[in-house]
Amino acid sequence: MNNPYLLLTPGPLSTSKTVRESMLKDWCTWDKDYNAIVQDIRNRLTALAAPGSEEYTAVLMQGSGTFSVESVISSVIPKEKGKLLVACNGAYGERIAEMAVILGIPAIIYRSDEQSVLDSSSIQELLEKHNDLTHLAVVHCETTTGMLNPIEDICRLAKKHGLITIVDAMSSFGGIPIDVSALKIDYMISSANKCIQGVPGFGFIIAKKEELAKCKGNARSLSLDLYDQFETMEKHEGKWRFTSPTHVVRAFFQALNELEEEGGVLARYERYKENQRRLVDGMQKMGFAALLNQENQSPIITAFLYPKDTSFTFAGFYEALKQKGFVIYPGKISKLDTFRIGNIGEVYPNDIDQLLAAIKETSSEGAVKL
């Protein structure tokens, strides 16, 4: 990798050498060759998300994935009579709720325990109680815990009640098969530096064209105006409204090529699942307990409870593993002490085996008692 350590995180993540090398050339944002790459990326993203459908388009947005989420929340909900239902069971659902508050968007927040999947029956009750709701937002893979939420059931309920659906698939799209057309998702959001295995710098929105057209003039932000970004990319064939992250775009183009070479989303999904299965099996054999039941667990990132040893510190464990070539993630759950290990990126089962060996070695050295 030519890196001192492997990133076992939910993104930024470890990328291939060829993805990194693709950034070694400078590009002009007005150049037709560069803009052709942007257009190709948009078309390929749409084909990945909604194969065979002509109803969708892809819009790229500068910044982290959160910028793209906020561009949707701030652009698509009408200023008059718009009301959002946010389904939360972790930090990223709460972030959407916070956006609604700051943007002054009327919202109902449904909160579930961080260790429980979102309950469809509770959402059904809210939809029946609040018949003025217009939009629903839900996180597919809640990386606070690694929870995979039942977006199929939730989107079906939302559509039954006539709501526009917004799915944050930040850490799942490209690594878990999702057909936005089949699920009738109106807006799906993800980022360059997640399962497609690019580098940080932009996010993207897969949007239903019919709904996106209704957003013109509705944005609550200049730079995050989703419709204007879409319109500019359409009219100028790949041009962004403001300076685009050219090197990041080129890296993402290479990452898309490598996704296809691997066998597409399904093949990547199988690799991630094997990474996660091997990780949990090995950690449990050493005495670590996973936070979630396997039936609710995504193949993206896994949360583990701190060991019972009261002298354990995440900082000490982190540094010991970093010295051995692995970087893991702190916990984010509010009620329990956890740490997280990502299974995505340029990471293979052999890497997981080496990580497990490093953790065992760390234990034998006394850095952590199991």
C-alpha positions in Angstrom: 0.0 0.0 0.0 3.0 2.3 0.6 1.1 3.5 3.7 2.2 3.0 7.3 -1.1 1.4 8.3 -4.3 0.0 7.0 -7.5 2.0 7.7 -10.2 -0.2 9.2 -12.7 2.6 9.3 -16.0 3.5 7.6 -14.4 6.1 5.4 -12.0 7.7 4.6 -10.7 4.2 4.0 -7.8 2.4 2.5 -7.7 2.8 -1.3 -5.9 1.0 -4.0 -2.5 2.2 -5.3 -4.1 2.8 -8.7 -6.8 5.0 -7.2 -4.2 7.1 -5.5 -2.0 7.3 -8.6 -4.9 8.6 -10.6 -4.6 11.9 -8.7 -1.1 12.6 -10.0 -2.4 14.6 -12.9 -3.9 18.1 -12.8 -7.3 18.8 -14.5 -9.1 22.0 -15.6 -12.7 22.3 -14.5 -13.7 23.7 -17.9 -11.9 21.1 -19.9 -14.2 18.9 -22.0 -12.2 15.8 -21.2 -12.7 16.4 -17.5 -16.3 17.2 -17.9 -16.8 14.1 -19.9 -15.5 12.1 -16.9 -18.0 13.8 -14.7 -20.9 12.9 -17.0 -19.7 9.3 -17.2 -19.6 9.1 -13.5 -23.2 10.5 -13.2 -24.4 8.0 -15.8 -22.7 5.0 -14.1 -23.9 6.0 -10.7 -27.5 6.1 -12.0 -27.1 2.7 -13.6 -25.7 1.2 -10.4 -28.6 2.6 -8.3 -31.5 2.1 -10.7 -30.6 -0.4 -13.3 -32.8 -0.2 -16.4 -34.7 2.9 -15.2 -34.8 6.2 -16.9 -36.5 8.0 -14.0 -33.3 8.9 -12.1 -30.3 11.1 -12.4 -27.1 11.7 -10.3 -26.0 15.0 -8.9 -22.5 15.4 -7.5 -21.9 17.9 -4.6 -18.7 19.2 -3.2 -17.7 18.5 0.4 -18.2 15.6 2.8 -21.2 13.3 2.7 -22.9 15.5 5.3 -22.8 18.4 2.7 -24.8 16.2 0.3 -27.3 15.2 3.0 -27.8 18.8 3.9 -28.2 19.8 0.2 -31.1 17.4 0.0 -32.7 18.4 3.3 -32.4 22.1 2.6 -33.5 21.9 -1.1 -36.3 19.3 -1.5 -38.7 20.1 1.4 -41.1 22.9 0.5 -40.8 26.1 2.4 -44.6 26.1 2.8 -46.4 23.1 4.1 -43.3 20.9 4.1 -42.9 18.6 7.1 -40.3 16.0 7.7 -40.3 12.7 9.6 -36.8 11.7 10.7 -36.3 8.1 11.8 -33.3 7.9 14.1 -31.4 5.1 15.9 -27.9 6.7 15.9 -25.7 9.7 15.5 -26.3 10.1 11.7 -30.1 10.1 12.0 -29.7 12.7 14.8 -27.6 14.8 12.5 -30.4 14.9 10.0 -32.8 15.9 12.8 -30.3 18.7 13.8 -30.3 19.9 10.2 -34.0 20.3 10.2 -33.9 22.3 13.4 -31.2 24.7 12.1 -32.9 25.1 8.8 -36.3 25.8 10.4 -38.0 22.8 8.8 -41.0 21.4 10.8 -40.1 17.9 11.8 -41.2 14.9 13.8 -38.4 12.9 15.2 -38.9 9.2 15.8 -36.1 7.9 18.0 -35.3 4.2 18.6 -32.7 2.7 20.9 -29.3 2.6 19.3 -29.1 -1.1 19.6 -32.5 -1.7 18.0 -33.5 -1.6 14.3 -36.1 1.1 13.4 -39.5 -0.3 14.2 -41.9 -0.2 11.2 -45.0 -0.4 13.3 -44.0 2.7 15.3 -43.3 4.6 12.1 -46.7 3.5 10.8 -48.4 5.0 13.9 -46.6 8.3 13.4 -47.6 8.4 9.7 -51.2 7.8 10.7 -51.1 10.4 13.5 -49.4 13.2 11.6 -51.2 13.3 8.2 -49.4 16.6 7.3 -46.0 14.9 6.9 -44.6 15.3 3.4 -41.1 13.7 3.5 -39.4 10.9 5.4 -35.6 10.6 6.0 -33.9 7.4 7.2 -30.3 6.2 7.5 -29.7 2.8 5.8 -26.5 1.7 7.6 -26.2 3.6 10.9 -22.4 3.6 11.3 -22.8 4.6 15.0 -23.2 0.9 15.6 -23.1 -0.9 12.2 -26.9 -1.3 12.3 -28.6 -2.1 9.0 -32.1 -0.5 9.0 -35.1 -2.0 7.1 -35.4 0.6 4.4 -37.6 -1.7 2.3 -40.4 -1.7 4.9 -39.9 1.9 5.8 -40.0 3.2 2.3 -43.0 1.1 1.5 -44.9 2.6 4.4 -43.8 6.1 3.4 -45.1 5.6 -0.1 -48.3 4.2 1.2 -48.9 7.5 2.9 -47.8 9.6 0.0 -44.4 10.8 1.4 -41.2 11.6 -0.5 -38.4 9.3 0.7 -34.9 10.4 1.5 -32.4 7.6 2.2 -28.9 8.3 3.6 -27.0 5.4 2.2 -23.7 7.0 2.9 -21.8 3.9 4.1 -23.8 1.2 2.3 -24.2 2.2 -1.4 -21.8 0.4 -3.6 -21.2 -2.3 -0.9 -24.7 -3.5 -0.4 -27.1 -4.1 -3.3 -29.8 -1.3 -3.4 -32.3 -0.7 -6.2 -33.7 2.7 -5.6 -36.3 2.3 -8.3 -37.7 -0.9 -6.9 -37.8 0.6 -3.4 -39.4 3.8 -4.8 -36.7 6.0 -3.2 -36.9 9.6 -4.3 -33.4 10.7 -3.0 -30.6 8.5 -2.1 -27.3 10.0 -0.8 -23.8 8.6 -0.6 -20.2 9.7 -0.7 -17.0 9.2 -2.8 -15.0 7.8 0.1 -17.2 4.9 1.1 -18.0 1.6 -0.5 -17.0 2.7 -4.0 -13.5 3.2 -2.5 -12.6 6.6 -3.7 -11.2 9.5 -1.6 -12.9 12.2 0.3 -14.1 15.4 -1.4 -17.6 15.1 -2.8 -20.9 13.3 -2.3 -23.6 12.4 -4.7 -27.4 12.2 -4.8 -29.4 9.8 -6.9 -32.6 11.7 -7.4 -35.9 11.0 -9.1 -36.1 13.5 -11.9 -39.8 14.2 -11.5 -39.3 15.1 -7.8 -36.0 17.0 -8.4 -37.8 19.3 -10.9 -40.1 20.4 -8.2 -37.2 21.8 -6.1 -36.3 24.7 -8.4 -36.1 27.9 -6.3 -36.7 26.1 -3.0 -33.2 25.9 -1.6 -32.3 27.4 1.7 -28.6 27.7 0.8 -26.7 29.1 -2.2 -23.8 26.6 -2.3 -26.0 23.6 -1.4 -28.7 24.2 -3.9 -29.4 20.8 -5.3 -31.5 21.8 -8.2 -29.1 24.5 -9.4 -26.2 22.0 -9.2 -28.2 19.6 -11.3 -29.2 22.2 -13.8 -25.7 23.4 -14.3 -24.3 19.9 -14.8 -27.1 19.2 -17.3 -26.7 22.5 -19.3 -23.0 22.5 -19.3 -22.4 18.8 -19.7 -20.5 18.0 -16.5 -19.6 21.5 -15.3 -20.0 22.2 -11.6 -21.3 25.6 -10.4 -18.3 26.2 -8.2 -14.8 24.8 -8.2 -15.0 21.0 -8.3 -12.5 18.6 -6.6 -10.9 17.5 -9.8 -8.3 15.1 -8.4 -11.0 13.5 -6.2 -13.3 13.1 -9.2 -10.6 11.4 -11.2 -9.8 9.1 -8.3 -13.5 8.2 -8.1 -13.6 7.5 -11.8 -10.8 5.0 -11.3 -12.6 3.5 -8.3 -15.7 2.9 -10.3 -13.6 1.1 -12.9 -12.2 -1.1 -10.2 -15.6 -1.8 -8.8 -16.6 -3.2 -12.2 -13.4 -5.2 -12.4 -14.1 -6.8 -9.1 -17.5 -8.0 -10.4 -19.8 -5.1 -9.3 -21.7 -4.4 -6.1 -22.7 -8.0 -5.5 -19.1 -9.2 -5.6 -18.0 -6.4 -3.3 -20.8 -7.2 -0.9 -19.6 -10.8 -0.7 -16.1 -9.6 0.1 -17.3 -7.2 2.8 -19.5 -9.9 4.3 -16.6 -12.4 4.5 -14.4 -9.7 6.1 -17.1 -9.0 8.7 -17.8 -12.7 9.4 -14.1 -13.5 9.8 -13.6 -10.4 12.0 -16.5 -11.3 14.4 -15.6 -14.9 14.6 -12.0 -14.1 15.5 -12.8 -11.4 18.0 -15.3 -13.6 19.8 -12.7 -16.4 20.1 -10.5 -13.8 21.9 -13.2 -12.8 24.2 -14.6 -9.7 22.6 -18.3 -9.3 22.3 -20.0 -7.6 19.3 -22.5 -4.9 20.2 -25.3 -6.1 17.8 -26.9 -9.4 17.0 -25.6 -10.7 13.7 -29.1 -10.5 12.2 -29.1 -6.7 12.5 -25.4 -6.2 11.6 -24.2 -4.7 8.4 -21.1 -5.9 6.7 -19.8 -2.3 6.8 -18.5 -1.7 10.3 -18.7 -3.6 13.5 -19.0 -2.2 17.1 -17.4 -4.2 19.9 -17.8 -3.7 23.6 -14.8 -2.8 25.7 -13.3 -5.9 27.4 -14.1 -6.4 31.1 -10.6 -5.5 32.2 -11.0 -2.1 33.9 -7.6 -1.0 32.9 -8.5 -1.1 29.2 -8.4 2.3 27.3 -9.2 2.8 23.7 -6.3 5.2 23.3 -3.8 2.6 24.4 -5.4 -0.2 22.3 -5.5 2.2 19.3 -1.9 3.2 19.6 -0.7 -0.4 20.0 -2.6 -1.5 16.9 -1.4 1.5 14.9 2.2 0.6 15.7 1.4 -2.8 14.1 -0.1 -1.3 11.0 -3.8 -1.0 11.7 -6.0 2.0 12.5 -9.5 1.3 14.0 -12.3 3.6 15.1 -13.6 4.9 18.4 -17.1 4.1 19.5 -20.0 6.6 19.2 -22.9 4.9 21.0 -24.1 7.0 24.0 -24.9 4.3 26.6 -22.0 1.8 26.3 -18.3 1.9 25.8 -17.4 0.5 22.4 -14.9 0.7 19.6 -15.5 0.0 16.0 -13.7 -1.8 13.2 -14.5 -1.2 9.6 -14.7 -4.0 7.0 -14.7 -1.9 3.8 -12.2 -0.4 1.5 -9.2 -2.1 -0.1 -9.4 -4.7 2.7 -9.5 -8.4 2.2 -9.9 -11.5 4.4 -6.2 -11.9 4.7 -6.0 -8.4 6.1 -8.6 -9.3 8.7 -6.5 -12.4 9.7 -3.5 -10.2 10.1 -5.4 -7.7 12.2 -6.7 -10.5 14.5 -3.1 -11.7 14.9 -2.0 -8.2 15.8 -4.8 -8.0 18.4 -3.7 -11.3 19.9 -0.1 -10.1 20.0 -1.2 -6.8 21.6 -2.9 -8.9 24.3 0.2 -11.0 24.9 2.2 -7.8 25.3 -0.2 -6.6 28.0 -1.6 -3.6 26.2 -5.1 -5.2 26.6 -6.2 -8.0 28.8 -8.9 -10.3 27.3 
